[in-house]
C-alpha cells in the first residue's frame, strides 16, 4: 500500500514537473514571438510600400546623424566611462559609492525629463549654455549631448559590474610585474573583463540609437532616425514611416552584430606587458654565486581586519608552514607580507628581514617576494606559455630553468592553452611554476596544490622542494594539510584570529600541540575531556592544568560488550569513561574507520565524538555498543 502511494506521489511530481516545463516553454515562445513577429510584419509591409513618395526622403541624412551621434556617445563612454567604471569597481571610499549612485540616476529618468534637465543646463539662456554660444540646441552637438547623457550611465554601470567580477589578485599581479595603473587597466583589467565591457558598450550604443525624448526637446534638428520617424508618421501616417523604421531596424541590427563581434587584441596585450617588463622591472637579480641562502626569516605584520586585528611577529627557518582554520587570517598574513593590503581594503605595517648564513641581516622588499594565491591569479587572456615567459623575463632566468620548471610541473602539453580554459589543479601548477621562474628571495604559497589529487600532490611537493633548495628561495606555505605542512616546512606557525596560537619546529608542534585548536589542525582526530582522576598519569609532562586529551584514530582499541577481550596491562592502558555507540562504520580496506559517540548519561555534558581505526575482528556496525581503551603514552594532554 505504501509503495503504491509512493508511486502515485512520484507520478504527480513528474506531471507537475512536466507541466511546469510545458508552461514555461510556452511562455518563452510567446515572448520570443512577441519580440520578433513585429519586425517580420514591419518588413512585409515595408516591401509593399517601398514605392511610397516619402519612402527614402531624408533617411540618409537622418541615418548619418544617428550614427555620428551614437558613435560620439559610445566613444566618450568607452574612453572615459569604462575607465571610470574600473575605478569605481576598485575603489573602497564612500565618495565612490556616492558617485556610483548619482551616475545611475539618468538611467531611471523618463526621456522627456532628461530633455528638460538638459535644456535647463545647456539651453541658450542657461548658464552653461552660454559656453556653446547657443550652438547646443538644434544642432548635431545637441544630438550628441542628449545621446551621451542617456547612454554613458549604461556603459559605466555595466563596466563597473564586469570589473567587480574579476579576481582582485589580477590587478595586484599586474602591479607586481611592474605595470603602471594605466597599463594594468588597458592590458590586464580590460581584456580580462572584455566580454562584460563589450556588452555594456553595446547596450549604451543601442540606448543612444533609440533615444527620442531628450533629443526631441534639445535638438529637433537635424533629424535623427527616431525624430524622422515621428515627423513622417505625424505628417503622412504609417505608410510614410515604414522606410525610416526599416532602416532604423537594419542599422541597429548591423551595429549590434558588429559591436558584438569585436574582440580584444590579446597579442597586443602580451607584447605590451613584455615591453613594460623589459623597461627594467626585475623582481630579483639572476641567481649567481653571491646569492646567500636565507637561514632565518623574521616576519612582522600588523593591520586591522574586519573581525579582528592581525598581529604576527615570528622568526622562522628557511621553510615555514602556516596552519589555521578558515578565516583565521592566513591569507591576509601572506598579502600583508608582500604589502598587498589593497586586496583586503586595509592599511597595515609589514617588515620582513633575512639572516643569511654569511651573517648578513637585510630587509626583504616586496619586489623580492612572490605571492602565489590559491586562485592562481592568471591573466585569462594569456596562455600558459606567455605567463611563464613573462615570469622568466622578470628575473632573467635562462631557458634551462624554463624547461626544468615545465617538466617538473608537467606543463608541456598545455603551454598554448588559454589560462581561462585550465582546470583548478592546472592553474595552481602554472602559478607555482611562474613564481619559481621569478627567482624571488621569498615565495608565499597559499594552498598551492589544494586542487590536486593526493598522488600527484606528493609528486609536485617533492619537485617544489628541490627547486626551492637549489635556487635558495625561502618559502612560507599556507595549507590545511598537515602532511603538506611537514613536507614543505621545517617549522610551523599556527594562526588563530590573527595571532600565533603556537610556533615551533614542525615535529615539536605535531608531537606536542598546546591546545585543542592546534591538536585538531595537526592531525589529532580525537579530542576528549580529561577526567580529574586521570591527572596523575600526566604529572610528569604537564606544566599546568590538563583540560583535554588528544589522540589519533589509530591509537585506540575497541572492545565490544560481548567480547571477552581485554587490552594488555603493559604498556599502561586507560579506559575512557562511559560506553560508546557506533554511529558510522566504513570499510577502508586494511581497517575499519569507526565513528562513535559517548553515551553520556549526564545531560549537562556534551556528547563526545571519537574516530577509531579498527583492525582485525570483529567488524563493527552502526548501533553496536563498546568500550574504548587508549595507551597512556599515546594520549597528549592539552592545557586549553
N, C-alpha and C positions, 0 to 999 in steps of 0.2 A: 504494500500500500504506500509506504514511504517512498519507494523507488518511483512509483507512478506519479506521485506528487512532485518529486524532483524533476522528472522528465517534463511534466506539464509546465513547471516553473521555468525550466531551461528553454522550452519551446516559446513560452510567452516572451522571455527576454530576447530570444532570437528574432521573433516577429517585431518586437519593439525596436530592436537594433536595425533590422532591415527596413522597417517603416521609417525610422528617422533618416536613414541614408537616402531612401527614396524621396522623402520630403525635401531634404537638404539639396539633393541633386536637382530636383525640380525648381527650387528657389534659385540655385546657381544659374540654371539655363534661362530662367525668366529674367534675371538681372543682366546676363550677357546679351540676351535678345533685346532687352530694353535699351542697352547702350549701343549696340551695333546696328539694329534694324533702322533707326532713323537715318544713319549715314547711308545705308543702301538705298533707302527711299529717296534721300536727297539726290544722289547721283542719277537715279531713274528719272526723276522729274527734271533734273538739270539737263539731261541729254534731249529731252523733249522740247525744252525751251531755249536751246543753245542759240537759236537764230533771233532771239529777242533783241530789239534795237539797243537796249542798255546792257546787254549781257556782259560786255567786256570794257565798257567805258570807265575810265579812272581806276580800273582794277590794278593795272600795272603800277601806277604811281602809289596807290594805297599799299600794295604788297611791298614796294621798296621802303616806304615809311615804316611799316610794321617790322620788317626785317632789320632795318637800320636801328630803330629804337630798341627792339628786343635784344639785338646784338650788343648795343651800348649797355643796356641794363645788365645783361649777363656778364659782359666784360668787366664792368665795375664790380659786380658781385664776386666774380672769380678772382680778380686781382686784390680786392680789399675785403670782401665778405668772407671768403674761405679762410684767409689767414686770421681774420677776426674770430671766426668760429673755432679755429685751432687754439687761439689764445684763451677764449672763454672756456674751452674744454679743459685746459690745463691749469687755469687759474683757480686758486682756492680762496681768493679775497671776497669780502662782502660786496665790494664795488662791482665785481664781475657778475655777481648774482643779480644785483640791481640792474645793470646794463642789459643782461640777458632778458630780464622781464620787460624792460622798456622796448627792446628791439622786436619783441613778439607782438606788440600792440597793432602795428599796421596789418598783420595777417588776419586780425579779427574785425577790422573796421569795414563797414559797408562801403562799397566802391564810391558812392556819391559823397559819403562823409570824408573819405580820403581826398576827393577832389576839392571839397570845401576847405579842408585844412591846408592843402597846397596853395589854394588861391589866397587864403588869409596870410600865408607866409611869403609867397613869391609872386603875388598879384602885382599889377602895375603900380598900385598905390601903397603896397606893403613895404615895410622897412627893408626886407631882404630882396624884394622885387626890384627896388631901385638899382641894385647891383647889376641886374641884367638890362637895365635901361629900357624896360618894357618889352624885352625880347623873349621873355619866358612864356607868356601866354600866346596861344595861337601860333606857335612856331614848332619846328621839329625839336627844339630844345625842351619845350614843354612836354611833348610826347615822350621824349627820353626820360625826363624827370618823373612823370607820372608812372611810367612802367618800372623805373628803378625803385620808386617808393614802394610799390606793391610786390615786386619780385625779390629784392635783396633780402628781406627777412626770411623768406623760404630757404634761400641759399645759406644764409648764416646759421639758421637753426638746424637745417639738415646736415651741414658740415660739422657743426658742433656735436650733434648726435653721433656722426660717423667717427669722429676723433675720440669721443668718450669710450667707444668700444675697443680701442686699441690697448694692448698690453702697456701699462705705464713704464715698463722696463725698456721699451723700444726707444723712447726719447733719450733715456739715460744711456743706453747702449751706443746710440749715435754720438752723444756728447762725449762718451768715454773714448771713442776712437778719434776725437779731435774735430768733429763737425761743429760749426757755429750754429746759433739758433736758427738763422735763415736756412742754412744748408740742412739742418735737421728737419725743418718743416718741408722743404722742397724735395729732398732726396730720401727721407725716411717716413715722416708722417703722412705726406700727401699720397705717395704711391701705396702705402700700407692701407690707407682708408679710401683708395681711389673709387671703389665701387659705390660707396655711400656718398662721397663727394660728387661724383658724376650724376647720381640720381638727384641730389639736391639742386645741382645746376640745371638739370633737365626740368625739374618742377618749377624752378624760377623762370626759365625761358617760356615754358607753357603758360605760366601765370602772366608774364609780360605780353605775350602774343594775344591773349584773350582779354586783356584789360580794356574796359569800356567806360565805367562810371567815372573814374578820376580823369580819364583822358577827355571825355565829352565836356567837362567843365573847364579844364585847364587849357586844352589845345584841340578845339573842334576842327581847326585847320592846322596843318594839312591833314587830309583824311588818312586815317589808318584803316585797316580792313574791318574791324568792328564798327567804326564810325560810318564807313561807306555802306556797310550792310544796313545799318539803321537808316541812313539817308535814303537809300534806294527803296527800302521797304516803306518808308513814310511817304515817298513820292509815287511809287509805282506798284506797290504790293509785292506779293510773294514772287511773281514771275521775274521781276527786275532784280530781285535779291539773290536768286539762285546761283548765278555765276560767281558772285562775290563769296558766297558761303562755300561753294565748291572749291574755289581757290584757297580759301582760308583752311579748309579741312586738309587739302592736299599739301599745302605748305607746312601745316602743323605736323602731318604725318611724316613727311620727308625730314623735317627738322628733328623730330623725336627719334627717328631711326638713326639719323646721322650723329646726334649727340650721344645716343646710347652705345654706339659702336666705337667711340673714341677710347683708346687705351693709353695708359701711361707709358712713356718710353722708358722701359726698365733698363735697357742698356745704357741710356744716358745717366740714370741714377747710379749705376755701378761705376761707370767711368768717372763721374763727378766725385763719388765717395773716394775712389782711389786717388784722384787728383788732390783731394783735401788731405789725405793721409800722407802723400808724398811731400806736402809742403813743410813737413817737419814734425808731425805728430808721431813721436816714437814713444811707446809705452815703457820700454826697457832696452837698454843697450844690448846688442848681440852678446851672447854668452862667450866669455873668454876666461883665461886663466886667473884674472884678477877678481872674479866674482866669488865672494866668500859664502860659505854655507851658513844659513841662519841657525844659531844654536838655541837662542831663547827669543821669544816673541812676547813683548809686553803690549797689552791692549787696554785702552781706556775709552769707554763710550758712555755718554750721558745725554739723555733727552727726555722730553715729556711726551708719552704716547697717550692715546685716547683713554685707556683704562688704568694705566699705571706709569710710574717713572721707570725708564730703562737706565740702570746704573750698573755697569760691569767694569771691573778692573782686575785683570789676572795676567800672570806671566806663565807662558806655556812653552812647550818644546817646538821642535821643527814641524810636527804634525799634531793637530789638535782636533778632537771631535766635540761637537756641541749637541747635547741631548735636551729634550724638554717636550712637554705636551703641546698640542696645537694652541696657538695664542699666547705662548709663554714669552715671546719676544726674540726668538732665534733669528728669524729672517730680518727683523728690524735691526738686530745686532750686526748682521753682515752688511746691511745697507748703511748703517752708521759707520762701520769701519772704513768703507770706501767713500764715505762722505755723500752718499746719495739720499740725503734727508728728504728731498723733494718727493720721493716715492711714497712717503708717509705723511706729507704735508706738514712737517715739523722742522724745527731747527734744533741743533744739538752741538755737542763738542765731541771730538774724537782725536785720539793720538795713538799711533802705532809705531813702536820702535823695535829695532832688532839688535841683538847682541850676537855678533858673529864669532867664529872660533878664533879669529885674529884679535879679538878683544875690542873691536870697534862697536860703539853704541851709536846707531844712526836712526833717525826718524825715517819711516817709510811713507812717502807721499801717496796720495790717491792715484797718481799717474802710474805708480809701480804696483798697483793692486788690480786684480781682475776679479770681477764678481760673475759667477755662473749661476743665474737664478734657476729655480725649479722649472719655470715655464720655458726656459731656453732663450727667450728674447732674441729670436732670429727675425731678420727682416723678411717678410713674406714675399716680397717681390724679387728677392735674390735667390739663386740656387746654392746648393751646398758648397760647390767648388768656389764660388765667388765669396762666400763667407770666409772660407779658410784662406783664400788668397788675401783678403783684406787683413785678417788676423796676422798672417805671415808678414805683410808689409809693415805693420805697426812695430814689429820687433826686429825686422831684418833677418829673420831666421832663414836658413838655407833650404834648398829643395830636399835635402836628405831628411831633415826633420819633418817636412811636409809629408813626404812619402811614409815615414815611420808612423806618424800620427794617423794617417789614413788607414794604414794596415792595422795598427793597434786597436782601432775602434771600428773596423770593418765598414769603412765609408766608401770604398771604391765603386760599389755597384750603384750608388745613387748620387754621385758628385754633380750630375746635371739635373737633379730633381729640384724643383722649387721648394723652398722651405715650408710653404703652406701645405704641401702635399705629404709631408712627413708624418709618421706616427709619433706618439709621445716619446717612446724609447729612442727613436732615431733622432728626434730633436735634441734630446739630452746628450746623446753621444756627440753630435755635431757641436753643441755648445761647449762641452768639456774639451774636445779637440781644439776648438777655436781658442779657448782660454790657455791651453798649453802652448799653442803656437805664438801667443803674445809674449811668452817668456817673462812673466811678471816676477817680482820678488815674493809676492804673496798671492795665492789664489784662494778665493772664497767659494765654496761649493755648497749650494743649497739643495740637498737631496738629489744629487746628480744622476743616480741610477734607479730612482724610485719607480719608474715606469717599465723597468725591465724584469724579466723572469729571473728566478734565483740562479740557475746555472750560468746564464750569460752575465749576470751582475757580478758574480765571482771572478769571471774571466776579465772583465773590464776593470774591476778593482785592482787586480794584480798589475794590469797594464798601466793604469794610472800611477800606482805606487812606483813602478820602475821609472817612469818619466819624471816624477817629482824628485826622486833621489838623483837621477842622472843630471838633471838641469838645475838642481839646488833651488827648487821652488818650495817655499814654506806653504802650508795649507791649513785652512780652517774649514771643517766639514760640519754641516748641519744634517742630521739624519734622525730617523725614528728606529733604525735597525741597529741593535746593539752589536751584532756581528760586524756590520759595516763600520761602526764606530771603532771597534777594536782593530780591525784590519787597516783602516786608513788613519788611525790616530794613536799616538803614543800616550796622550793624556786626554782626559775627558772633563768637559765643563757641563754641569747640569744646570739649566736655566729654568727659573720659575718666577713668573710675574716680573720679568725684567731684572732679576737679581740672580746671583750664583747660589744655588742650593748645595752644591758640593763640587769640589775640584781636586784633581789629583791624577797620578798615573793611571792608565786605563785598567790595569789589573787590580789596583787597590780599590778603585771605585766599584768595580764589578764584584769583587770579593766581599767588600765591607761597605755596603750602602748605609748612609747615615739616617735615612728616613724612609717612610713608606713610599713617598713620591719617587725618590731615587731608586729604590728597590724595584718598583714597577717598571721604570724606564730601562733598567739594565738587565731585565730578563727574568726577574723572580715572579712566577705566575701566581704565587700564593702569599697572601699577607693576612695574618690572623691576629686576634687579640692574645696578649701574653697574660696567662693566669698568674696571680700572686704567688702561688705555691711553686711555680717554675723558676722564679727569680734566682734562687741559689745555684741553679745549674749554669748560670751565665755570669756569676760574680767575677770570674777571672777576666772576662773580656769587656765588661760594661764599665764605662766611666760615669754613667748616670742611670736614671730610672729606665726600665725597659717597658715600653707600651705595646709594641707589636713584635711579631716574629715573621720572618720571611723565609720561604724555602721554595726550591724549584720542583717542577712536576715529577721529576724522576727520583726525588729524594724521599718519597713517602711509600708506605706499604699498606695495602688494603687487606682487611681481614673480615670475611663475611660472618654474620652471626651464627650461621650453621656450620662454619668451618671449625675444625679442631686445631687450626694452625695458630701458633704463637710466634711472634718475632723473636730473634735471638736476644739474649741479655747483654752480649758484648759484640760491638761497642754499645754504649748505653742508648736505649731507645726511650722515646716519650710517647705516651698515648694521648692524642688530642681529646679534649673534653667533648662529651656528647656523642651521639650517633649521627651518621651521615647517610643521606638518601641520594641515590644515583639519579641525576637529572638528565644526563646525556652520556651515551657510550658510543665512541666512534672507533671503527677498526682502522688503524693506521699501518697495518701490515705486520710490523715487528712487535707492536704493542697496541694496547687499547688506551685511547685517551678518554678518561672518565671525568665528568664534571659532577661534583657533589655539592649538596647544601647541608649545613649543620641543622639538625632537627632540634633547635634550641627551644626549650620549654619556657624560658624567661622572655616574656613578650617585650620587656624593656630593651633587650639586646637585639641587634640586627643580625639576621641570618648571615653566616659566613660561607662564601663560595670557595671551593678548593678544586684544583685541577691536578689529576694524578696520571702518570704514565704507568699503566698496569701491564706487567709482563707475566706470561705463564697462565696457569689455570687458577681459578675458574674464570670464565667470561662473565662480565657483569652486564646487567641490563637495566633499563630505566625502571625505577621504583624499588630496587633492591636496597636493603639497609646493611651498613657495615660500620666497622670502627676503623680509625686511621692512626697509624703509627709513623713516627719520624725518628731518624737518627739525630741525637742532640748535636752532633758535630756538623750536621747539615743545616741546622737552624741558625739564622742570622738575626740577632736581637737588634731592634730598632728603637731609638730614643724618641722618635716622633713619627 
